[in-house]
Amino acid sequence: MRARIIRNVIRCNHCGDVIESTYRHDFKTCRCGCVSVDGGHDYLRRCSLYGPDDYTDLSETAAPDRKNEYEEE
Ligand SMILES: [Zn+2]
């Protein structure tokens, strides 16, 4: 089972912008254009110009609660 995504947010290491994708097709790009997030609470998608060192991942995920498990299609 995949982890639930609570917040899909990263900080650009170049300009310091904190960008958050709040819904599935919410594509956000930082001020300097180096990094982007997408996917909202469905998937964690990052785009970066140079690589993973471009951003600091501030996302929050939670393991599925086994006592309160939802069926997902
Ligand atoms: Zn930036």
N, CA, C, O and the ligand as a Tripos MOL2 file, in Angstrom:
@<TRIPOS>MOLECULE
protein
  293   291    74     0     0
PROTEIN
NO_CHARGES

@<TRIPOS>ATOM
      1 N           0.8200   -1.1960    0.0000 N.3       1 MET1
      2 CA          0.0000    0.0000    0.0000 C.3       1 MET1
      3 C           0.8610    1.2550    0.0000 C.2       1 MET1
      4 O           1.8700    1.3360    0.7000 O.2       1 MET1
      5 N           0.4510    2.2090   -0.7810 N.am      2 ARG2
      6 CA          1.2850    3.4050   -0.8660 C.3       2 ARG2
      7 C           1.0040    4.3610    0.2900 C.2       2 ARG2
      8 O          -0.0660    4.3390    0.8980 O.2       2 ARG2
      9 N           1.9830    5.1860    0.5680 N.am      3 ALA3
     10 CA          1.8360    6.1740    1.6280 C.3       3 ALA3
     11 C           0.8490    7.2570    1.2040 C.2       3 ALA3
     12 O           0.7640    7.6170    0.0300 O.2       3 ALA3
     13 N           0.1150    7.7620    2.1710 N.am      4 ARG4
     14 CA         -0.7550    8.8940    1.8900 C.3       4 ARG4
     15 C           0.0780   10.1650    1.8690 C.2       4 ARG4
     16 O           1.0240   10.3200    2.6420 O.2       4 ARG4
     17 N          -0.2840   11.0530    0.9870 N.am      5 ILE5
     18 CA          0.4340   12.3160    0.8830 C.3       5 ILE5
     19 C          -0.3590   13.3860    1.6360 C.2       5 ILE5
     20 O          -1.5050   13.6810    1.3000 O.2       5 ILE5
     21 N           0.2610   13.9440    2.6350 N.am      6 ILE6
     22 CA         -0.3940   14.9890    3.4220 C.3       6 ILE6
     23 C          -0.1220   16.3580    2.7900 C.2       6 ILE6
     24 O          -1.0350   17.1550    2.5720 O.2       6 ILE6
     25 N           1.1410   16.6040    2.5060 N.am      7 ARG7
     26 CA          1.5040   17.8500    1.8410 C.3       7 ARG7
     27 C           2.5640   17.5490    0.7900 C.2       7 ARG7
     28 O           3.4990   16.7830    1.0250 O.2       7 ARG7
     29 N           2.3960   18.1640   -0.3640 N.am      8 ASN8
     30 CA          3.3230   17.9790   -1.4780 C.3       8 ASN8
     31 C           4.0380   19.3120   -1.6790 C.2       8 ASN8
     32 O           3.5770   20.1690   -2.4320 O.2       8 ASN8
     33 N           5.1660   19.4730   -0.9980 N.am      9 VAL9
     34 CA          5.8070   20.7920   -0.9740 C.3       9 VAL9
     35 C           7.3320   20.6700   -0.9880 C.2       9 VAL9
     36 O           7.9010   19.8060   -0.3210 O.2       9 VAL9
     37 N           7.9710   21.5280   -1.7420 N.am     10 ILE10
     38 CA          9.4270   21.5810   -1.7670 C.3      10 ILE10
     39 C           9.8810   23.0440   -1.6750 C.2      10 ILE10
     40 O           9.1140   23.9690   -1.9430 O.2      10 ILE10
     41 N          11.1420   23.2240   -1.2930 N.am     11 ARG11
     42 CA         11.7420   24.5560   -1.2800 C.3      11 ARG11
     43 C          12.8760   24.5940   -2.2880 C.2      11 ARG11
     44 O          13.7290   23.7060   -2.3150 O.2      11 ARG11
     45 N          12.8770   25.6210   -3.1110 N.am     12 CYS12
     46 CA         13.9510   25.7850   -4.0900 C.3      12 CYS12
     47 C          15.2230   26.2170   -3.3700 C.2      12 CYS12
     48 O          15.2070   27.1470   -2.5640 O.2      12 CYS12
     49 N          16.3180   25.5350   -3.6660 N.am     13 ASN13
     50 CA         17.5790   25.8750   -3.0160 C.3      13 ASN13
     51 C          18.2620   27.0750   -3.6690 C.2      13 ASN13
     52 O          19.2700   27.5680   -3.1620 O.2      13 ASN13
     53 N          17.7280   27.5360   -4.7700 N.am     14 HIS14
     54 CA         18.3270   28.6780   -5.4630 C.3      14 HIS14
     55 C          17.6730   29.9880   -5.0460 C.2      14 HIS14
     56 O          18.3640   30.9410   -4.6840 O.2      14 HIS14
     57 N          16.3410   30.0430   -5.0950 N.am     15 CYS15
     58 CA         15.6580   31.3030   -4.7810 C.3      15 CYS15
     59 C          14.9510   31.2610   -3.4370 C.2      15 CYS15
     60 O          14.5000   32.2970   -2.9470 O.2      15 CYS15
     61 N          14.8450   30.0720   -2.8270 N.am     16 GLY16
     62 CA         14.2340   29.9750   -1.5020 C.3      16 GLY16
     63 C          12.7190   29.9020   -1.5120 C.2      16 GLY16
     64 O          12.1010   29.8160   -0.4500 O.2      16 GLY16
     65 N          12.1110   29.9360   -2.6800 N.am     17 ASP17
     66 CA         10.6610   29.8200   -2.7670 C.3      17 ASP17
     67 C          10.1930   28.4630   -2.2430 C.2      17 ASP17
     68 O          10.8130   27.4340   -2.5140 O.2      17 ASP17
     69 N           9.1000   28.4750   -1.4970 N.am     18 VAL18
     70 CA          8.4560   27.2380   -1.0660 C.3      18 VAL18
     71 C           7.2010   27.0830   -1.9110 C.2      18 VAL18
     72 O           6.3210   27.9450   -1.8900 O.2      18 VAL18
     73 N           7.1200   25.9910   -2.6490 N.am     19 ILE19
     74 CA          5.9840   25.7850   -3.5400 C.3      19 ILE19
     75 C           5.2800   24.4940   -3.1650 C.2      19 ILE19
     76 O           5.9130   23.4910   -2.8380 O.2      19 ILE19
     77 N           3.9510   24.5420   -3.2200 N.am     20 GLU20
     78 CA          3.1420   23.4000   -2.8130 C.3      20 GLU20
     79 C           2.1120   23.0890   -3.8890 C.2      20 GLU20
     80 O           1.4490   23.9880   -4.4070 O.2      20 GLU20
     81 N           1.9880   21.8260   -4.2160 N.am     21 SER21
     82 CA          0.9490   21.3750   -5.1310 C.3      21 SER21
     83 C          -0.2100   20.8510   -4.3020 C.2      21 SER21
     84 O          -0.0640   19.8660   -3.5780 O.2      21 SER21
     85 N          -1.3570   21.5000   -4.4030 N.am     22 THR22
     86 CA         -2.4580   21.1560   -3.5020 C.3      22 THR22
     87 C          -3.4960   20.2430   -4.1380 C.2      22 THR22
     88 O          -4.3180   19.6610   -3.4300 O.2      22 THR22
     89 N          -3.4760   20.1080   -5.4460 N.am     23 TYR23
     90 CA         -4.3700   19.1460   -6.0820 C.3      23 TYR23
     91 C          -3.6840   18.5410   -7.2940 C.2      23 TYR23
     92 O          -2.6220   19.0040   -7.7110 O.2      23 TYR23
     93 N          -4.2970   17.4970   -7.8630 N.am     24 ARG24
     94 CA         -3.6480   16.6280   -8.8120 C.3      24 ARG24
     95 C          -2.9440   17.3400   -9.9720 C.2      24 ARG24
     96 O          -1.8230   16.9800  -10.3320 O.2      24 ARG24
     97 N          -3.5850   18.3270  -10.5430 N.am     25 HIS25
     98 CA         -2.9680   18.9960  -11.6950 C.3      25 HIS25
     99 C          -2.5090   20.4050  -11.3630 C.2      25 HIS25
    100 O          -2.4880   21.2940  -12.2150 O.2      25 HIS25
    101 N          -2.1420   20.5820  -10.1020 N.am     26 ASP26
    102 CA         -1.6490   21.8680   -9.6270 C.3      26 ASP26
    103 C          -0.1390   21.9140   -9.8240 C.2      26 ASP26
    104 O           0.6240   21.4910   -8.9560 O.2      26 ASP26
    105 N           0.2760   22.4240  -10.9580 N.am     27 PHE27
    106 CA          1.6940   22.4680  -11.3110 C.3      27 PHE27
    107 C           2.2600   23.8190  -10.9020 C.2      27 PHE27
    108 O           1.8690   24.8550  -11.4380 O.2      27 PHE27
    109 N           3.1890   23.7980   -9.9410 N.am     28 LYS28
    110 CA          3.7430   25.0470   -9.4210 C.3      28 LYS28
    111 C           5.2320   25.1090   -9.7250 C.2      28 LYS28
    112 O           5.9530   24.1190   -9.6030 O.2      28 LYS28
    113 N           5.6640   26.2750  -10.1170 N.am     29 THR29
    114 CA          7.0800   26.5000  -10.3900 C.3      29 THR29
    115 C           7.5800   27.6320   -9.4950 C.2      29 THR29
    116 O           6.8500   28.5840   -9.2230 O.2      29 THR29
    117 N           8.8130   27.5240   -9.0460 N.am     30 CYS30
    118 CA          9.3530   28.5720   -8.1850 C.3      30 CYS30
    119 C           9.6860   29.8140   -9.0060 C.2      30 CYS30
    120 O           9.6580   29.7990  -10.2370 O.2      30 CYS30
    121 N           9.9980   30.8710   -8.2950 N.am     31 ARG31
    122 CA         10.2750   32.1730   -8.8930 C.3      31 ARG31
    123 C          11.4060   32.1270   -9.9340 C.2      31 ARG31
    124 O          11.3060   32.7660  -10.9810 O.2      31 ARG31
    125 N          12.4630   31.3860   -9.6540 N.am     32 CYS32
    126 CA         13.5980   31.3830  -10.5840 C.3      32 CYS32
    127 C          13.4400   30.3240  -11.6660 C.2      32 CYS32
    128 O          14.2420   30.2660  -12.5980 O.2      32 CYS32
    129 N          12.4050   29.4790  -11.5520 N.am     33 GLY33
    130 CA         12.1250   28.5130  -12.6110 C.3      33 GLY33
    131 C          12.9400   27.2390  -12.5740 C.2      33 GLY33
    132 O          12.8780   26.4410  -13.5100 O.2      33 GLY33
    133 N          13.7030   27.0310  -11.5120 N.am     34 CYS34
    134 CA         14.5620   25.8460  -11.4310 C.3      34 CYS34
    135 C          13.7910   24.5740  -11.1030 C.2      34 CYS34
    136 O          14.0970   23.5030  -11.6270 O.2      34 CYS34
    137 N          12.7940   24.6930  -10.2380 N.am     35 VAL35
    138 CA         12.1040   23.4940   -9.7730 C.3      35 VAL35
    139 C          10.5850   23.6680   -9.8410 C.2      35 VAL35
    140 O          10.0600   24.7790   -9.7660 O.2      35 VAL35
    141 N           9.9030   22.5330   -9.9850 N.am     36 SER36
    142 CA          8.4420   22.5340  -10.0170 C.3      36 SER36
    143 C           7.9260   21.3370   -9.2460 C.2      36 SER36
    144 O           8.6140   20.3250   -9.1090 O.2      36 SER36
    145 N           6.7030   21.4620   -8.7420 N.am     37 VAL37
    146 CA          6.0000   20.3320   -8.1280 C.3      37 VAL37
    147 C           4.6660   20.1430   -8.8350 C.2      37 VAL37
    148 O           4.1080   21.0720   -9.4200 O.2      37 VAL37
    149 N           4.1720   18.9100   -8.7610 N.am     38 ASP38
    150 CA          2.9050   18.5710   -9.3820 C.3      38 ASP38
    151 C           2.3660   17.3300   -8.6830 C.2      38 ASP38
    152 O           3.0970   16.6360   -7.9760 O.2      38 ASP38
    153 N           1.1040   17.0630   -8.8860 N.am     39 GLY39
    154 CA          0.5380   15.8150   -8.3810 C.3      39 GLY39
    155 C          -0.3540   15.9610   -7.1740 C.2      39 GLY39
    156 O          -1.1120   15.0470   -6.8490 O.2      39 GLY39
    157 N          -0.2770   17.1060   -6.4950 N.am     40 GLY40
    158 CA         -1.1400   17.3130   -5.3370 C.3      40 GLY40
    159 C          -0.9810   16.2010   -4.3210 C.2      40 GLY40
    160 O           0.1320   15.8660   -3.9140 O.2      40 GLY40
    161 N          -2.1240   15.6240   -3.9110 N.am     41 HIS41
    162 CA         -2.0860   14.5690   -2.9000 C.3      41 HIS41
    163 C          -2.1600   13.1840   -3.5240 C.2      41 HIS41
    164 O          -2.3220   12.1880   -2.8190 O.2      41 HIS41
    165 N          -2.0400   13.1200   -4.8520 N.am     42 ASP42
    166 CA         -2.1150   11.8300   -5.5350 C.3      42 ASP42
    167 C          -0.7400   11.2280   -5.8160 C.2      42 ASP42
    168 O          -0.5480   10.0190   -5.6850 O.2      42 ASP42
    169 N           0.1950   12.0570   -6.1940 N.am     43 TYR43
    170 CA          1.5530   11.5580   -6.4350 C.3      43 TYR43
    171 C           2.5280   12.7050   -6.2870 C.2      43 TYR43
    172 O           2.1670   13.8710   -6.4520 O.2      43 TYR43
    173 N           3.7750   12.3620   -5.9720 N.am     44 LEU44
    174 CA          4.8040   13.3740   -5.7760 C.3      44 LEU44
    175 C           5.6270   13.4890   -7.0520 C.2      44 LEU44
    176 O           6.4150   12.6030   -7.3840 O.2      44 LEU44
    177 N           5.4320   14.5750   -7.7470 N.am     45 ARG45
    178 CA          6.2030   14.7650   -8.9680 C.3      45 ARG45
    179 C           7.0510   16.0240   -8.8320 C.2      45 ARG45
    180 O           6.5430   17.0900   -8.4860 O.2      45 ARG45
    181 N           8.3300   15.8940   -9.1030 N.am     46 ARG46
    182 CA          9.2430   17.0190   -9.0520 C.3      46 ARG46
    183 C           9.9350   17.1760  -10.3920 C.2      46 ARG46
    184 O          10.3220   16.1940  -11.0250 O.2      46 ARG46
    185 N          10.0850   18.4140  -10.8150 N.am     47 CYS47
    186 CA         10.9070   18.7090  -11.9750 C.3      47 CYS47
    187 C          12.0050   19.6410  -11.5080 C.2      47 CYS47
    188 O          11.7430   20.6140  -10.8010 O.2      47 CYS47
    189 N          13.2320   19.3480  -11.8990 N.am     48 SER48
    190 CA         14.3060   20.2610  -11.5450 C.3      48 SER48
    191 C          15.2620   20.3840  -12.7120 C.2      48 SER48
    192 O          15.4470   19.4510  -13.4930 O.2      48 SER48
    193 N          15.8520   21.5340  -12.8080 N.am     49 LEU49
    194 CA         16.7100   21.8460  -13.9390 C.3      49 LEU49
    195 C          18.0080   21.0420  -13.8870 C.2      49 LEU49
    196 O          18.4580   20.5180  -14.9060 O.2      49 LEU49
    197 N          18.6080   20.9470  -12.6980 N.am     50 TYR50
    198 CA         19.9360   20.3520  -12.5950 C.3      50 TYR50
    199 C          19.9350   19.0190  -11.8610 C.2      50 TYR50
    200 O          20.8050   18.1850  -12.1100 O.2      50 TYR50
    201 N          18.9750   18.7970  -10.9580 N.am     51 GLY51
    202 CA         18.9530   17.5370  -10.2290 C.3      51 GLY51
    203 C          18.3530   17.7170   -8.8530 C.2      51 GLY51
    204 O          17.8910   18.8040   -8.5050 O.2      51 GLY51
    205 N          18.3600   16.6530   -8.0730 N.am     52 PRO52
    206 CA         17.7140   16.6750   -6.7590 C.3      52 PRO52
    207 C          18.3260   17.6880   -5.7920 C.2      52 PRO52
    208 O          17.6880   18.0530   -4.8040 O.2      52 PRO52
    209 N          19.5520   18.1490   -6.0560 N.am     53 ASP53
    210 CA         20.1570   19.1460   -5.1740 C.3      53 ASP53
    211 C          19.5350   20.5240   -5.3430 C.2      53 ASP53
    212 O          19.8380   21.4430   -4.5830 O.2      53 ASP53
    213 N          18.6740   20.6670   -6.3280 N.am     54 ASP54
    214 CA         18.0200   21.9570   -6.5770 C.3      54 ASP54
    215 C          16.9770   22.2980   -5.5290 C.2      54 ASP54
    216 O          16.6380   23.4670   -5.3470 O.2      54 ASP54
    217 N          16.4640   21.2840   -4.8360 N.am     55 TYR55
    218 CA         15.3630   21.5500   -3.9180 C.3      55 TYR55
    219 C          15.5150   20.7680   -2.6200 C.2      55 TYR55
    220 O          16.2240   19.7640   -2.5560 O.2      55 TYR55
    221 N          14.8400   21.2480   -1.6030 N.am     56 THR56
    222 CA         14.7260   20.5390   -0.3320 C.3      56 THR56
    223 C          13.2940   20.0520   -0.2220 C.2      56 THR56
    224 O          12.3510   20.8380   -0.3020 O.2      56 THR56
    225 N          13.1420   18.7700   -0.0400 N.am     57 ASP57
    226 CA         11.8020   18.2060    0.0260 C.3      57 ASP57
    227 C          11.2060   18.4140    1.4100 C.2      57 ASP57
    228 O          11.7650   17.9670    2.4120 O.2      57 ASP57
    229 N          10.0670   19.0960    1.4560 N.am     58 LEU58
    230 CA          9.4020   19.3640    2.7340 C.3      58 LEU58
    231 C           8.0760   18.6250    2.8150 C.2      58 LEU58
    232 O           7.2360   18.9320    3.6610 O.2      58 LEU58
    233 N           7.8930   17.6630    1.9430 N.am     59 SER59
    234 CA          6.6140   16.9580    1.8850 C.3      59 SER59
    235 C           6.3560   16.1400    3.1440 C.2      59 SER59
    236 O           7.2770   15.6890    3.8240 O.2      59 SER59
    237 N           5.0790   15.9680    3.4240 N.am     60 GLU60
    238 CA          4.6770   15.1190    4.5360 C.3      60 GLU60
    239 C           3.8770   13.9540    3.9830 C.2      60 GLU60
    240 O           2.9040   14.1340    3.2510 O.2      60 GLU60
    241 N           4.3060   12.7600    4.3490 N.am     61 THR61
    242 CA          3.5210   11.5830    3.9860 C.3      61 THR61
    243 C           3.2360   10.7870    5.2550 C.2      61 THR61
    244 O           3.9490   10.8960    6.2530 O.2      61 THR61
    245 N           2.2010   10.0040    5.1920 N.am     62 ALA62
    246 CA          1.8310    9.1910    6.3410 C.3      62 ALA62
    247 C           1.5910    7.7750    5.8680 C.2      62 ALA62
    248 O           0.9570    7.5560    4.8360 O.2      62 ALA62
    249 N           2.0900    6.8260    6.6130 N.am     63 ALA63
    250 CA          1.8050    5.4420    6.2950 C.3      63 ALA63
    251 C           0.3140    5.2040    6.5150 C.2      63 ALA63
    252 O          -0.2770    5.7820    7.4270 O.2      63 ALA63
    253 N          -0.2910    4.3650    5.6940 N.am     64 PRO64
    254 CA         -1.7220    4.1050    5.8630 C.3      64 PRO64
    255 C          -2.0020    3.5270    7.2510 C.2      64 PRO64
    256 O          -1.2780    2.6630    7.7470 O.2      64 PRO64
    257 N          -3.0420    4.0190    7.8410 N.am     65 ASP65
    258 CA         -3.4560    3.5300    9.1570 C.3      65 ASP65
    259 C          -4.1310    2.1710    8.9960 C.2      65 ASP65
    260 O          -5.1630    2.0580    8.3340 O.2      65 ASP65
    261 N          -3.5630    1.1720    9.5850 N.am     66 ARG66
    262 CA         -4.0670   -0.1830    9.3450 C.3      66 ARG66
    263 C          -5.4040   -0.4250   10.0380 C.2      66 ARG66
    264 O          -6.1670   -1.2970    9.6200 O.2      66 ARG66
    265 N          -5.6920    0.3210   11.0730 N.am     67 LYS67
    266 CA         -6.9600    0.1570   11.7600 C.3      67 LYS67
    267 C          -8.1080    0.8320   10.9910 C.2      67 LYS67
    268 O          -9.2810    0.5280   11.2070 O.2      67 LYS67
    269 N          -7.7540    1.7230   10.1190 N.am     68 ASN68
    270 CA         -8.7600    2.5350    9.4500 C.3      68 ASN68
    271 C          -8.4160    2.6000    7.9720 C.2      68 ASN68
    272 O          -8.1630    3.6650    7.4070 O.2      68 ASN68
    273 N          -8.4170    1.4180    7.3700 N.am     69 GLU69
    274 CA         -7.9070    1.3140    6.0190 C.3      69 GLU69
    275 C          -9.0040    1.5460    4.9800 C.2      69 GLU69
    276 O         -10.0960    0.9860    5.0700 O.2      69 GLU69
    277 N          -8.6910    2.3690    4.0110 N.am     70 TYR70
    278 CA         -9.6440    2.6260    2.9520 C.3      70 TYR70
    279 C          -9.2900    1.8130    1.7300 C.2      70 TYR70
    280 O          -8.1170    1.6070    1.4180 O.2      70 TYR70
    281 N         -10.3120    1.3570    1.0490 N.am     71 GLU71
    282 CA        -10.0890    0.7070   -0.2460 C.3      71 GLU71
    283 C          -9.8250    1.7760   -1.2920 C.2      71 GLU71
    284 O         -10.5660    2.7510   -1.4170 O.2      71 GLU71
    285 N          -8.7510    1.5660   -2.0380 N.am     72 GLU72
    286 CA         -8.4530    2.5160   -3.1030 C.3      72 GLU72
    287 C          -8.4860    1.8050   -4.4330 C.2      72 GLU72
    288 O          -7.9140    0.7250   -4.5830 O.2      72 GLU72
    289 N          -9.1410    2.3920   -5.3790 N.am     73 GLU73
    290 CA         -9.2030    1.7510   -6.6760 C.3      73 GLU73
    291 C          -7.9870    2.1020   -7.5230 C.2      73 GLU73
    292 O          -7.8730    1.6430   -8.6590 O.2      73 GLU73
    293 ZN         13.8570   28.7970   -7.5200 Zn       74 ZN74
@<TRIPOS>BOND
     1     1     2 1
     2     2     3 1
     3     3     4 2
     4     3     5 am
     5     5     6 1
     6     6     7 1
     7     7     8 2
     8     7     9 am
     9     9    10 1
    10    10    11 1
    11    11    12 2
    12    11    13 am
    13    13    14 1
    14    14    15 1
    15    15    16 2
    16    15    17 am
    17    17    18 1
    18    18    19 1
    19    19    20 2
    20    19    21 am
    21    21    22 1
    22    22    23 1
    23    23    24 2
    24    23    25 am
    25    25    26 1
    26    26    27 1
    27    27    28 2
    28    27    29 am
    29    29    30 1
    30    30    31 1
    31    31    32 2
    32    31    33 am
    33    33    34 1
    34    34    35 1
    35    35    36 2
    36    35    37 am
    37    37    38 1
    38    38    39 1
    39    39    40 2
    40    39    41 am
    41    41    42 1
    42    42    43 1
    43    43    44 2
    44    43    45 am
    45    45    46 1
    46    46    47 1
    47    47    48 2
    48    47    49 am
    49    49    50 1
    50    50    51 1
    51    51    52 2
    52    51    53 am
    53    53    54 1
    54    54    55 1
    55    55    56 2
    56    55    57 am
    57    57    58 1
    58    58    59 1
    59    59    60 2
    60    59    61 am
    61    61    62 1
    62    62    63 1
    63    63    64 2
    64    63    65 am
    65    65    66 1
    66    66    67 1
    67    67    68 2
    68    67    69 am
    69    69    70 1
    70    70    71 1
    71    71    72 2
    72    71    73 am
    73    73    74 1
    74    74    75 1
    75    75    76 2
    76    75    77 am
    77    77    78 1
    78    78    79 1
    79    79    80 2
    80    79    81 am
    81    81    82 1
    82    82    83 1
    83    83    84 2
    84    83    85 am
    85    85    86 1
    86    86    87 1
    87    87    88 2
    88    87    89 am
    89    89    90 1
    90    90    91 1
    91    91    92 2
    92    91    93 am
    93    93    94 1
    94    94    95 1
    95    95    96 2
    96    95    97 am
    97    97    98 1
    98    98    99 1
    99    99   100 2
   100    99   101 am
   101   101   102 1
   102   102   103 1
   103   103   104 2
   104   103   105 am
   105   105   106 1
   106   106   107 1
   107   107   108 2
   108   107   109 am
   109   109   110 1
   110   110   111 1
   111   111   112 2
   112   111   113 am
   113   113   114 1
   114   114   115 1
   115   115   116 2
   116   115   117 am
   117   117   118 1
   118   118   119 1
   119   119   120 2
   120   119   121 am
   121   121   122 1
   122   122   123 1
   123   123   124 2
   124   123   125 am
   125   125   126 1
   126   126   127 1
   127   127   128 2
   128   127   129 am
   129   129   130 1
   130   130   131 1
   131   131   132 2
   132   131   133 am
   133   133   134 1
   134   134   135 1
   135   135   136 2
   136   135   137 am
   137   137   138 1
   138   138   139 1
   139   139   140 2
   140   139   141 am
   141   141   142 1
   142   142   143 1
   143   143   144 2
   144   143   145 am
   145   145   146 1
   146   146   147 1
   147   147   148 2
   148   147   149 am
   149   149   150 1
   150   150   151 1
   151   151   152 2
   152   151   153 am
   153   153   154 1
   154   154   155 1
   155   155   156 2
   156   155   157 am
   157   157   158 1
   158   158   159 1
   159   159   160 2
   160   159   161 am
   161   161   162 1
   162   162   163 1
   163   163   164 2
   164   163   165 am
   165   165   166 1
   166   166   167 1
   167   167   168 2
   168   167   169 am
   169   169   170 1
   170   170   171 1
   171   171   172 2
   172   171   173 am
   173   173   174 1
   174   174   175 1
   175   175   176 2
   176   175   177 am
   177   177   178 1
   178   178   179 1
   179   179   180 2
   180   179   181 am
   181   181   182 1
   182   182   183 1
   183   183   184 2
   184   183   185 am
   185   185   186 1
   186   186   187 1
   187   187   188 2
   188   187   189 am
   189   189   190 1
   190   190   191 1
   191   191   192 2
   192   191   193 am
   193   193   194 1
   194   194   195 1
   195   195   196 2
   196   195   197 am
   197   197   198 1
   198   198   199 1
   199   199   200 2
   200   199   201 am
   201   201   202 1
   202   202   203 1
   203   203   204 2
   204   203   205 am
   205   205   206 1
   206   206   207 1
   207   207   208 2
   208   207   209 am
   209   209   210 1
   210   210   211 1
   211   211   212 2
   212   211   213 am
   213   213   214 1
   214   214   215 1
   215   215   216 2
   216   215   217 am
   217   217   218 1
   218   218   219 1
   219   219   220 2
   220   219   221 am
   221   221   222 1
   222   222   223 1
   223   223   224 2
   224   223   225 am
   225   225   226 1
   226   226   227 1
   227   227   228 2
   228   227   229 am
   229   229   230 1
   230   230   231 1
   231   231   232 2
   232   231   233 am
   233   233   234 1
   234   234   235 1
   235   235   236 2
   236   235   237 am
   237   237   238 1
   238   238   239 1
   239   239   240 2
   240   239   241 am
   241   241   242 1
   242   242   243 1
   243   243   244 2
   244   243   245 am
   245   245   246 1
   246   246   247 1
   247   247   248 2
   248   247   249 am
   249   249   250 1
   250   250   251 1
   251   251   252 2
   252   251   253 am
   253   253   254 1
   254   254   255 1
   255   255   256 2
   256   255   257 am
   257   257   258 1
   258   258   259 1
   259   259   260 2
   260   259   261 am
   261   261   262 1
   262   262   263 1
   263   263   264 2
   264   263   265 am
   265   265   266 1
   266   266   267 1
   267   267   268 2
   268   267   269 am
   269   269   270 1
   270   270   271 1
   271   271   272 2
   272   271   273 am
   273   273   274 1
   274   274   275 1
   275   275   276 2
   276   275   277 am
   277   277   278 1
   278   278   279 1
   279   279   280 2
   280   279   281 am
   281   281   282 1
   282   282   283 1
   283   283   284 2
   284   283   285 am
   285   285   286 1
   286   286   287 1
   287   287   288 2
   288   287   289 am
   289   289   290 1
   290   290   291 1
   291   291   292 2
@<TRIPOS>SUBSTRUCTURE
     1 MET1         2 RESIDUE 1 A MET
     2 ARG2         6 RESIDUE 1 A ARG
     3 ALA3        10 RESIDUE 1 A ALA
     4 ARG4        14 RESIDUE 1 A ARG
     5 ILE5        18 RESIDUE 1 A ILE
     6 ILE6        22 RESIDUE 1 A ILE
     7 ARG7        26 RESIDUE 1 A ARG
     8 ASN8        30 RESIDUE 1 A ASN
     9 VAL9        34 RESIDUE 1 A VAL
    10 ILE10       38 RESIDUE 1 A ILE
    11 ARG11       42 RESIDUE 1 A ARG
    12 CYS12       46 RESIDUE 1 A CYS
    13 ASN13       50 RESIDUE 1 A ASN
    14 HIS14       54 RESIDUE 1 A HIS
    15 CYS15       58 RESIDUE 1 A CYS
    16 GLY16       62 RESIDUE 1 A GLY
    17 ASP17       66 RESIDUE 1 A ASP
    18 VAL18       70 RESIDUE 1 A VAL
    19 ILE19       74 RESIDUE 1 A ILE
    20 GLU20       78 RESIDUE 1 A GLU
    21 SER21       82 RESIDUE 1 A SER
    22 THR22       86 RESIDUE 1 A THR
    23 TYR23       90 RESIDUE 1 A TYR
    24 ARG24       94 RESIDUE 1 A ARG
    25 HIS25       98 RESIDUE 1 A HIS
    26 ASP26      102 RESIDUE 1 A ASP
    27 PHE27      106 RESIDUE 1 A PHE
    28 LYS28      110 RESIDUE 1 A LYS
    29 THR29      114 RESIDUE 1 A THR
    30 CYS30      118 RESIDUE 1 A CYS
    31 ARG31      122 RESIDUE 1 A ARG
    32 CYS32      126 RESIDUE 1 A CYS
    33 GLY33      130 RESIDUE 1 A GLY
    34 CYS34      134 RESIDUE 1 A CYS
    35 VAL35      138 RESIDUE 1 A VAL
    36 SER36      142 RESIDUE 1 A SER
    37 VAL37      146 RESIDUE 1 A VAL
    38 ASP38      150 RESIDUE 1 A ASP
    39 GLY39      154 RESIDUE 1 A GLY
    40 GLY40      158 RESIDUE 1 A GLY
    41 HIS41      162 RESIDUE 1 A HIS
    42 ASP42      166 RESIDUE 1 A ASP
    43 TYR43      170 RESIDUE 1 A TYR
    44 LEU44      174 RESIDUE 1 A LEU
    45 ARG45      178 RESIDUE 1 A ARG
    46 ARG46      182 RESIDUE 1 A ARG
    47 CYS47      186 RESIDUE 1 A CYS
    48 SER48      190 RESIDUE 1 A SER
    49 LEU49      194 RESIDUE 1 A LEU
    50 TYR50      198 RESIDUE 1 A TYR
    51 GLY51      202 RESIDUE 1 A GLY
    52 PRO52      206 RESIDUE 1 A PRO
    53 ASP53      210 RESIDUE 1 A ASP
    54 ASP54      214 RESIDUE 1 A ASP
    55 TYR55      218 RESIDUE 1 A TYR
    56 THR56      222 RESIDUE 1 A THR
    57 ASP57      226 RESIDUE 1 A ASP
    58 LEU58      230 RESIDUE 1 A LEU
    59 SER59      234 RESIDUE 1 A SER
    60 GLU60      238 RESIDUE 1 A GLU
    61 THR61      242 RESIDUE 1 A THR
    62 ALA62      246 RESIDUE 1 A ALA
    63 ALA63      250 RESIDUE 1 A ALA
    64 PRO64      254 RESIDUE 1 A PRO
    65 ASP65      258 RESIDUE 1 A ASP
    66 ARG66      262 RESIDUE 1 A ARG
    67 LYS67      266 RESIDUE 1 A LYS
    68 ASN68      270 RESIDUE 1 A ASN
    69 GLU69      274 RESIDUE 1 A GLU
    70 TYR70      278 RESIDUE 1 A TYR
    71 GLU71      282 RESIDUE 1 A GLU
    72 GLU72      286 RESIDUE 1 A GLU
    73 GLU73      290 RESIDUE 1 A GLU
    74 ZN74       293 GROUP 0 **** ****
